[in-house]
């Protein structure tokens, strides 16, 4: 087997292991299985009551029903909010968000409806307020005195929902609308007009979808940042899970969008995530610490929600480490600069397909001296092996019944001809140095919202697989780019003939397996985004060009 082939095997085997390992280790399992019944912490609080009773005294809140009634339809008055970025609809029942459409992002390349982050789910952010000795409905029937339609184009406007309890307690849920931001600020004000303090407990209930659609698909996930760790649920829940600690944010993400709740507490809190019915819906119940509203005072809780695109700079500007919701894995330190470079290139080129080709060529040029040196070294080793092949075959035949003696004589033959079989492993070093860059580009093209609805040649959307037509009879979509990628990979494999070496029956078997790699990867990449496959195809074609150059260089050096 040629040393070049050995290195190719090592490179691609390592690539596969890294991709599979990356998927396995960086997709967060449900590590925190619920140790209590769902919602137990909602009703069983034993925190101190400053100003009323002994520390640690049990707080017997009036239990309101935390049911799984999802209230798909709005049950109160609908208030419409329009800004240049979004169109939102608020249901006064519970002060919930019923609809949130992102005006700059359409569902398809043909236009159509805007992306609705609350499509096919119940209204979100239901405010569950409990007050000791007070009966508070699950969906607080807030009142609103303003107009049904609000348009905000400049400055910040507030939408205040108000409810007066039978006991005279005033509860306000206030939305602060900034037309230049996808962040919606909210606060809950509870005013106690009485002469005694009121113990209160606030939870936020939010239904969402969890659906897995494979690598590169529009997987819908529950995601949270808990004590610095990103917790992700991508598969349908079978049982409840709880997460406790400092929760910076939590929410539901799609491939390129996220709806997130930013509690602004900085304290240890908890989320309970529970399955709902037989479908992909789950219920997140976030619990604020219990506290007290002193007599004649107003308690204020602030939080924010981010409802918008998963664009790195945008979510990073929000704060709370929300950029951790974009999973670049262990190569994030490379992925972000490469993403910035790609966007900079496209600011001049104005076509992401061409920009992908250009950045692939540039990366190859940066590593070209190292790659050429490695390929020349392997080619020279291959030529030496070819020269002594007749002697190797003779030794194998002579000592075919004595493997130990055969290997000993072959090592002597290698030594006398200046060949070190292990030296070929050094040729893998340049490939391993390049590997983090290739993985980083892989993640950039897989996750970058900038590629969404970007066309190139016959490809309508670089963020999605091609779909020219379905193959008659089997219904599988026909795609050109994955086929070109597979063919280019096959050609690159066939450019160097195989030269067997000593004691390499296993390596020869691996080489036979490697011959199927173009087919395997073509199948694996069939459903991945076209931008990613374009990058891989261009990389394969450049590899072919490099190999042709090295072959000519070495042949010229030896007088060919």
Steps between C-alpha positions, in 0.01 A plus 500: 500500500634848423595729783278762342205265531588418860494869585175545312346222707623653824378844399150399402458251783596776743263736320211257537584435865515873572169570326329209677668582831408866461135406452507258793690703758372848418130421474398528862305205638229535758742486789274635772214258529222625721526370853163648594160483340460764227423836649565387858716803573216722386285411799755392763703806594681517831691824460523760775224756535677827580266693724241226557559187706812298574770442237430183314132498589290319239316729261151372435414674174151472360562229242388602157468233239816454297322289245613364167207680337701665227253774410589497129245770427523847650257555787525875547528816298763497225744792481704534181855644505675606180864608466737491200633165628192307607124473528389369839166420658445503877211316668389691810402166663818422690684775313619233256665534159265348243688574179845637414586541132847609386444731204849462347486119488256312279412133523616422145714640219178586316406746773170413660428541868753633745659263753267465799692388809177386671360301209309186605568559870287652777560864591820542699622650828187441705539678836412268790478715812422358843434712807441354846136546596402631156323323214687582177374346172747297295443732204483839667225698321704815437334817374648737243380857449686579178429431133490153349772585245828659604771610255843590636761637258706731720594505866364255756133449576334314786195278502359462852256222594325536837296276730341586833445204731183471713717583801620823339849387393607658168698285258658657192681326215682759290661452159769751390523499118823610326445511121873461429546181702373141513513528880169560675538625858234403752431562866242382749388743769298380800370784722384413852261770635433318826652521845652148499770357279410251226702190421519444124637247254545556126540232232517533124332225297594458136412226253725427202603233250784249513554317171815341358553525124858377470826683435439811291122475540264742670523330837294667772666490841459610856821673602615670821818645650518369856798590719715549191402173328277481193225244552326378185201272443449401136305178529148448623489474876392178668513641852547833672840662540598774741785750483615700801763768542567847365282505188618772261239413239283221366268453206424322177724515195462407138787474254532875448266656760448499874235606750669550835413614851762701691396509867752758631513349848863394539380262772460123504167412343351198327326383184287190471455366148213255453358307203147591394281235335624281218623780278823699493375765741672551834429732793771711662419629849746758629485579874606829652600492868210573734503844662285749691319818399512731804189694602448813290787407267542378141700193404668520158645213297678574171582265218559508126412275211698473179289396202709508185768355275795293618749746356821498705565873537132569565457247781837585652394866526198390706730384781438212742741289284211441262754435222553160667170399339692473169690173524842533336641239738868479584605700192305815591827694535554437126139496381421858603798661316429285194134607508604865522742449210230332291259789563774751417572322171132494414470874563708538183398191303123512579452127442557249776561215255796682347609614847512136617718409201732795565543429872568131426770595248653749746514241778663254263756760393587578862580135565645436154874498593438260787273282289740488204792410725300218655372370165849512343642307794232234467541483123875452534441225751257338258760508220759335724251231592420438135871455422551230760165331441651208300743431785217523750293251302798263482553516876131440566506194277827370648382534861130451448489235772700701753334837563750606767797436268313666212444819698860500623639476146262764373615740771859441394399571140333824607806606699743430216289716267454790743133428565334546837143360480395706804623824346189511283298574813676836515322590179174500696609792717414770243162339448432496874603866526246588230225286648372756758465755219303255286274413796451870578398573140269198514323650804489849348329378184268275702380765747540836327167676448673717237474211253123476551314565173830582321503362146790380285470376141218242501486488883215707646610487863856425618371430852286210375564189287435526128161383383488491122243222475408168659638187334198318349396186679703548817421858595861588593594856398758526221797723581798594286746644751533190728565290187773740386650484848502118493655486151772752592580299809519178296738660247725627777518146646585342166781738407769304688534122444514269801840355591490226766745497793601243755260358753218715375211259442290711736604818320405347166158417641469858620597619153221293348262654751631846413398442137140518619550830686387719207175305486455505879560874525279572201215325683586673829513843336189449287275685742747764622494869404624577150747763626679236704513255208625776269788564738588129517477459122729796431742365761506161322565662162786704644644181650499344153687802363756482780558129439551558126754772578687279751510207258652720229742660745633166623514350151698802377738471794577136416546578128157394379 
